[in-house]
Amino acid sequence: MRVQAVSRAQILEEFRFRCLELAANDNRGFKQEFEELNDVGKDLPTRAGDLEANREKNRYPYILPYDHCRVRLSIQNSHPHTDYINANFVPGGGSERDFICTQGPLHHTMADFWRMVWEQNIRIIVMVTALRHKGIVLCDKYWPLERGTVYHGLIQVTTVTRKQGPDYFITTINLRQRDCPTDRIITHYYYPSWPDRGVPKNVSSLCAFTEHVRQNLEAIPRLGPAVVHCSAGVGRSGTFVALLWLMQLCVRGIRPDIRAAVEDLRLHRMWMVQNLEQYMFVHQCLLHWLSGGTSACQQTQGASSDINHHIQDRPHSSSARGNRAGRRRHHHNRQTPPSDQQQNTLQQILHPGNLLRRILPSSSMFNSGSHTS
């Protein structure tokens, strides 16, 4: 069904008001919504990941892929368990398989990772973790950091170029399967400053990075899903996919529903958007991106601490919101538009900074014919 598009200004106005509601009374709304998501997906089976033959392929024994949407590799040499990798297809606004979220490869699963990339015709990999933190390996190095070639199983992996952005690296990788003359070009985005189980310190940084990836996804033919991974492939990966998905909706003039998006993600991979801080940070980033920046760019120590610091003892209007959007629906209950005072208060709460003008979508994207892809 075609969705009636609305203007970016209207989306921003309504989203500001929604964030004010959620942030009132010491973030009571944020906490309630996140608690309501606790049990989503917990009854879904993970039999393949639990098999003894596959346990050593899991970076974390308690984070396993759901069976119903796990990525299946081709069977090798008639061995039945060679189809397993700790990865799930997840939605992103267009289909149930827009993304693959997976754990950071282990030393002995690198060949499986690159086999998945080849078999699923993947052209974009997004890595939102450092390789190490305080001596702990969060992800094994599965590609050459500098120009050079390595082999993983039957896949030849060659780093061609590596460019450094403000807070991230973009690497062009050439893939070739042995005895196959066809090359494939992979773009690898590496955002190393996102802490495990936390959020980036700079809202503007992650927004610019996510928008850069989003524009690249829009520009290239959709040959296969994009891979997103951190260490476990749930918290930071889920936060990134949720933000990019919601940006895509807003660009098409569709009202974002963060709770519904996270619920849908959790029905495809456990613990997506792992904690309250990350859940609030999605709201913070989306508001920042939508607003285009109204005050100086500011470093933040995390969404929850930043909001709590500014919200205490502030008066807010409170109104119950019934008929919540269902799974993957993005309807919105119309509310009284927020006053200028409320908008200014929210800007102080979430510190929206100056957003790079290059990431603002053109007005042509908001005509009445816009719809989800």
C-alpha positions as CSV (number, residue, x, y, z in Angstrom):
1,M,0.0,0.0,0.0
2,R,1.3,3.4,-0.9
3,V,2.2,5.6,2.1
4,Q,1.3,9.3,1.9
5,A,4.6,11.2,2.1
6,V,5.0,14.2,4.5
7,S,7.5,16.9,4.6
8,R,10.8,16.7,6.4
9,A,9.8,19.7,8.5
10,Q,6.6,18.0,9.6
11,I,8.5,14.8,10.5
12,L,11.0,16.9,12.5
13,E,8.2,18.7,14.4
14,E,6.4,15.5,15.3
15,F,9.5,13.7,16.2
16,R,10.7,16.5,18.5
17,F,7.4,16.3,20.3
18,R,7.6,12.5,20.6
19,C,11.1,12.7,22.1
20,L,9.9,15.3,24.6
21,E,7.2,12.9,25.7
22,L,9.6,10.0,26.0
23,A,12.2,12.1,27.9
24,A,9.7,13.4,30.5
25,N,10.0,12.3,34.1
26,D,13.6,11.0,34.0
27,N,13.2,9.3,30.6
28,R,10.2,7.3,31.7
29,G,8.9,6.8,28.2
30,F,12.3,5.6,26.8
31,K,12.6,3.2,29.7
32,Q,9.1,1.8,29.3
33,E,9.4,1.3,25.5
34,F,12.7,-0.4,25.9
35,E,11.4,-2.7,28.6
36,E,8.5,-3.7,26.4
37,L,11.0,-5.0,23.9
38,N,12.8,-7.3,26.4
39,D,11.0,-10.5,25.4
40,V,10.8,-9.9,21.7
41,G,12.2,-12.9,19.8
42,K,13.2,-14.8,23.0
43,D,11.0,-17.8,22.0
44,L,12.6,-18.2,18.6
45,P,14.7,-21.3,18.2
46,T,18.5,-21.2,17.7
47,R,19.1,-25.0,17.2
48,A,21.8,-24.7,14.5
49,G,24.0,-22.4,16.7
50,D,23.5,-24.8,19.7
51,L,24.8,-27.8,17.8
52,E,28.1,-29.1,19.2
53,A,29.6,-29.0,15.7
54,N,28.9,-25.3,15.5
55,R,29.6,-24.0,19.0
56,E,33.2,-23.2,18.3
57,K,32.1,-21.0,15.4
58,N,30.3,-18.6,17.8
59,R,32.4,-15.7,19.3
60,Y,30.0,-15.5,22.2
61,P,28.2,-18.8,23.3
62,Y,25.0,-16.9,24.4
63,I,24.6,-14.9,21.1
64,L,23.3,-17.3,18.4
65,P,21.4,-16.7,15.1
66,Y,17.7,-17.5,14.9
67,D,17.1,-20.5,12.7
68,H,14.3,-19.0,10.7
69,C,16.4,-16.3,9.1
70,R,20.0,-17.5,9.6
71,V,22.3,-17.1,6.6
72,R,23.0,-20.6,5.2
73,L,26.3,-21.2,3.4
74,S,26.7,-23.8,0.7
75,I,27.5,-27.3,1.9
76,Q,31.2,-28.2,1.5
77,N,32.3,-31.7,0.7
78,S,29.0,-33.2,1.8
79,H,29.7,-32.2,5.4
80,P,26.3,-31.2,6.8
81,H,27.4,-28.5,9.3
82,T,29.5,-26.5,6.8
83,D,26.5,-24.3,6.0
84,Y,26.6,-22.6,9.4
85,I,27.7,-19.1,10.2
86,N,26.6,-16.8,13.0
87,A,24.7,-14.4,10.9
88,N,21.1,-13.4,10.3
89,F,19.2,-11.6,7.5
90,V,17.5,-8.5,8.9
91,P,15.1,-6.0,7.4
92,G,16.0,-2.4,6.5
93,G,12.9,-0.9,5.0
94,G,12.9,-2.6,1.6
95,S,12.7,-6.3,2.3
96,E,13.4,-8.9,5.0
97,R,16.9,-9.3,3.7
98,D,18.3,-5.8,3.3
99,F,21.1,-6.5,5.7
100,I,23.1,-9.3,7.1
101,C,24.1,-8.7,10.8
102,T,26.9,-11.0,11.9
103,Q,29.6,-11.3,14.6
104,G,33.1,-10.2,14.0
105,P,34.9,-13.0,12.3
106,L,37.0,-15.4,14.4
107,H,40.4,-16.6,13.1
108,H,38.9,-20.0,12.1
109,T,35.7,-18.5,10.6
110,M,37.3,-15.9,8.3
111,A,37.0,-18.3,5.3
112,D,33.3,-18.8,6.1
113,F,32.8,-15.0,6.3
114,W,34.3,-14.4,2.9
115,R,32.4,-17.3,1.5
116,M,29.2,-15.7,2.7
117,V,30.2,-12.4,1.1
118,W,30.8,-14.2,-2.2
119,E,27.7,-16.4,-2.1
120,Q,25.4,-13.6,-1.1
121,N,26.8,-11.2,-3.7
122,I,27.6,-8.6,-1.0
123,R,29.3,-5.3,-2.1
124,I,29.2,-3.3,1.1
125,I,30.6,-4.3,4.5
126,V,30.1,-2.0,7.5
127,M,32.3,-2.6,10.6
128,V,31.4,-0.7,13.7
129,T,33.9,-1.9,16.2
130,A,37.6,-1.7,16.8
131,L,39.7,-4.8,16.4
132,R,40.9,-4.7,20.0
133,H,40.0,-2.9,23.2
134,K,42.3,-3.0,26.2
135,G,44.0,-6.1,25.0
136,I,40.7,-7.9,24.3
137,V,40.2,-9.1,20.7
138,L,36.7,-7.9,19.6
139,C,37.2,-8.9,15.9
140,D,40.0,-10.8,14.1
141,K,41.6,-8.9,11.2
142,Y,40.0,-10.5,8.2
143,W,41.3,-8.2,5.5
144,P,44.7,-6.5,4.8
145,L,44.8,-3.1,6.4
146,E,47.3,-1.9,3.8
147,R,47.7,-2.8,0.1
148,G,48.2,-6.5,-0.3
149,T,46.6,-9.9,-0.8
150,V,45.5,-12.7,1.6
151,Y,43.7,-16.0,1.0
152,H,40.9,-17.3,3.0
153,G,39.8,-20.7,1.8
154,L,39.0,-20.3,-1.9
155,I,38.7,-16.6,-1.7
156,Q,41.5,-14.2,-2.6
157,V,41.1,-10.9,-0.7
158,T,43.1,-7.9,-2.0
159,T,43.1,-4.4,-0.5
160,V,43.4,-2.0,-3.4
161,T,43.0,1.5,-1.7
162,R,42.4,2.8,1.8
163,K,41.1,6.3,2.4
164,Q,40.7,7.9,5.8
165,G,37.6,10.0,6.6
166,P,37.0,12.1,9.7
167,D,36.4,9.2,12.0
168,Y,36.4,6.2,9.7
169,F,38.3,4.3,7.0
170,I,37.0,3.3,3.6
171,T,38.8,0.4,1.9
172,T,38.3,-0.9,-1.6
173,I,38.7,-4.6,-1.7
174,N,39.0,-6.8,-4.7
175,L,37.6,-10.3,-4.3
176,R,38.3,-13.3,-6.5
177,Q,37.4,-16.9,-6.2
178,R,40.3,-19.2,-7.1
179,D,40.0,-20.6,-10.6
180,C,37.4,-17.9,-11.4
181,P,38.3,-15.1,-13.7
182,T,35.6,-12.7,-12.4
183,D,36.6,-10.0,-9.8
184,R,34.3,-8.2,-7.5
185,I,34.8,-4.9,-5.8
186,I,33.8,-4.6,-2.1
187,T,33.6,-1.3,-0.2
188,H,34.6,-1.8,3.4
189,Y,33.6,0.9,5.9
190,Y,35.5,0.8,9.2
191,Y,34.3,2.9,12.2
192,P,36.6,1.9,15.0
193,S,35.7,4.5,17.7
194,W,32.4,3.0,18.8
195,P,32.9,1.4,22.2
196,D,31.6,-2.0,23.0
197,R,28.1,-2.0,24.6
198,G,28.1,1.8,24.4
199,V,27.5,4.7,22.0
200,P,29.9,7.1,20.2
201,K,30.8,10.3,21.9
202,N,30.0,12.4,18.9
203,V,26.4,12.4,17.5
204,S,27.5,14.3,14.4
205,S,30.2,11.8,13.7
206,L,28.0,8.8,13.6
207,C,25.3,10.7,11.6
208,A,27.7,11.7,9.0
209,F,29.2,8.2,8.7
210,T,25.7,6.6,8.5
211,E,24.6,9.1,5.9
212,H,27.7,8.4,3.8
213,V,26.9,4.6,3.8
214,R,23.2,5.4,3.1
215,Q,24.1,7.4,0.1
216,N,26.4,4.7,-1.3
217,L,23.7,2.1,-0.8
218,E,21.3,4.3,-2.7
219,A,23.8,4.9,-5.5
220,I,24.9,1.3,-6.3
221,P,22.7,-1.5,-7.8
222,R,21.1,-3.7,-5.1
223,L,22.9,-6.9,-5.9
224,G,22.9,-8.4,-2.4
225,P,22.4,-7.4,1.2
226,A,24.9,-5.2,3.0
227,V,26.9,-6.8,5.8
228,V,27.0,-5.0,9.2
229,H,29.0,-6.3,12.1
230,C,30.5,-5.3,15.4
231,S,31.9,-7.9,17.8
232,A,28.8,-9.8,18.7
233,G,26.7,-8.4,15.8
234,V,23.8,-7.3,18.0
235,G,24.2,-4.0,19.9
236,R,26.1,-1.6,17.8
237,S,25.2,-3.4,14.6
238,G,21.5,-3.2,15.5
239,T,21.8,0.5,16.4
240,F,23.5,1.3,13.1
241,V,20.9,-0.6,11.0
242,A,18.0,1.0,12.9
243,L,19.4,4.5,12.3
244,L,20.1,3.9,8.6
245,W,16.6,2.3,8.1
246,L,14.9,5.3,9.8
247,M,16.9,7.8,7.8
248,Q,15.7,6.0,4.6
249,L,12.1,6.3,5.8
250,C,12.5,10.0,6.5
251,V,14.1,10.7,3.1
252,R,11.0,9.2,1.5
253,G,8.7,11.3,3.6
254,I,7.6,8.5,5.9
255,R,7.3,9.0,9.7
256,P,9.8,7.0,11.6
257,D,8.8,4.6,14.4
258,I,11.9,3.6,16.3
259,R,10.1,1.1,18.6
260,A,8.5,-0.7,15.7
261,A,11.9,-0.9,13.8
262,V,13.8,-2.3,16.8
263,E,11.0,-4.8,17.4
264,D,11.3,-6.0,13.9
265,L,15.0,-6.2,14.1
266,R,14.8,-8.3,17.3
267,L,12.5,-10.7,15.5
268,H,15.4,-11.4,13.2
269,R,18.4,-11.3,15.5
270,M,18.6,-11.4,19.3
271,W,19.4,-8.3,21.3
272,M,19.5,-5.9,18.4
273,V,20.0,-2.4,20.0
274,Q,21.3,-4.0,23.1
275,N,20.7,-1.5,25.9
276,L,18.7,1.6,26.9
277,E,21.6,3.9,26.1
278,Q,21.8,2.7,22.5
279,Y,18.0,2.9,22.2
280,M,18.0,6.5,23.3
281,F,21.0,7.2,21.1
282,V,19.0,6.2,18.0
283,H,16.5,8.9,18.9
284,Q,19.3,11.4,19.5
285,C,21.0,10.8,16.2
286,L,17.8,10.9,14.2
287,L,16.7,14.2,15.8
288,H,20.2,15.6,15.1
289,W,20.1,14.5,11.5
290,L,16.5,15.7,10.9
291,S,17.2,19.1,12.5
292,G,20.2,19.9,10.4
293,G,21.8,21.4,13.4
294,T,20.7,24.4,15.4
295,S,23.6,24.8,17.9
296,A,27.3,24.2,18.0
297,C,28.4,20.7,17.5
298,Q,29.0,19.2,20.9
299,Q,30.7,16.1,22.3
300,T,28.4,13.8,24.3
301,Q,29.2,11.2,26.9
302,G,26.2,9.1,25.8
303,A,22.6,9.6,25.2
304,S,21.2,8.6,28.6
305,S,23.6,10.7,30.7
306,D,23.2,13.6,28.4
307,I,19.4,13.6,28.4
308,N,19.2,12.9,32.2
309,H,21.4,15.9,32.9
310,H,19.0,18.3,31.2
311,I,15.6,16.7,31.8
312,Q,15.5,16.6,35.6
313,D,12.8,18.9,37.1
314,R,11.8,20.3,33.8
315,P,8.0,20.6,33.1
316,H,6.7,18.6,30.1
317,S,3.3,17.9,28.7
318,S,2.4,14.3,29.2
319,S,-0.1,12.5,27.1
320,A,-0.6,8.8,26.6
321,R,-0.2,7.4,23.2
322,G,-2.6,4.7,22.3
323,N,-2.8,2.5,19.2
324,R,1.0,2.2,18.9
325,A,2.3,1.4,15.5
326,G,2.5,-2.4,14.9
327,R,5.4,-4.4,13.6
328,R,7.0,-2.5,10.8
329,R,4.2,0.0,10.5
330,H,5.0,3.7,10.6
331,H,1.7,5.4,11.3
332,H,1.6,8.3,13.7
333,N,-1.1,9.7,16.1
334,R,-1.5,13.4,15.4
335,Q,-0.6,15.6,18.4
336,T,-0.7,19.2,19.1
337,P,2.4,20.7,17.5
338,P,5.1,21.5,20.1
339,S,5.5,25.1,21.1
340,D,8.7,27.1,20.4
341,Q,9.6,26.7,24.1
342,Q,9.2,22.9,24.0
343,Q,11.4,22.8,20.8
344,N,14.1,24.8,22.5
345,T,14.0,22.6,25.5
346,L,14.4,19.5,23.5
347,Q,17.3,21.0,21.6
348,Q,19.0,21.6,25.0
349,I,18.2,18.0,26.0
350,L,19.6,16.3,23.0
351,H,22.2,18.8,21.9
352,P,21.5,18.7,18.1
353,G,24.6,20.0,16.4
354,N,25.4,21.6,13.1
355,L,24.9,18.9,10.5
356,L,26.9,18.9,7.3
357,R,24.7,20.5,4.7
358,R,25.7,17.9,2.1
359,I,23.6,15.2,3.9
360,L,20.3,17.1,3.7
361,P,18.1,15.4,1.1
362,S,16.7,17.6,-1.7
363,S,13.1,18.8,-1.5
364,S,12.3,16.7,-4.6
365,M,12.4,13.6,-2.4
366,F,9.3,14.7,-0.6
367,N,6.8,14.9,-3.4
368,S,3.5,13.1,-2.9
369,G,4.6,10.2,-5.1
370,S,7.4,9.2,-2.7
371,H,7.0,5.7,-1.2
372,T,9.1,3.0,0.4
373,S,11.4,1.1,-1.9
